[in-house]
Amino acid sequence: MPKVEMVVLISGTRNGVDWPAVGGFIDVPAQEAAELIANGFARAPEGKSAESEKATARRKPEQRGGLTKASLG
């Protein structure tokens, strides 16, 4: 599992354990590491390329609710 360094504080828990503080490290599956890095929540530790982590990320399409020009008529 890749290790990532947190750059933002995430509240709550992951698998029943609090997320690490900013600057802390956590081991996560490769896909999750890539998503954390792509979303700006974490970075690859020194000496590892963040680009190699980002290359495996598959971003979900953004979904937004609310009004659109079409719904306003």
Buried (B, 14 or more C-beta within 10 A) or exposed (E): EBEBBBEEEBEEEEEEEEBBEEEEEBEBEEEBBBBBBBEEBBBBEEEBEBEEBBEBBEEEEEEEEEEEEEEEE
